[in-house]
């Protein structure tokens, strides 16, 4: 699938803050993040994932992102465990 635009990620952050988690390095630089939204139904479609439904029964993970220099270190796995 395609990468989300910055405005799309910002709108997810505003609408679904409890489903956004980030990892920062010692200097405050962003290392990576996971974000998602809730939706109704058990079959995920582009339409069902397009908006956050706070009472939705399913959690849709949209992004698991780690900056290039920190990949292959198990950080995405750890973020998902925390998620």
Helices and strands as residue ranges (DSSP letters): H 6-15, G 17-19, E 20-24, E 30-39, E 58-66, G 68-70, H 75-82
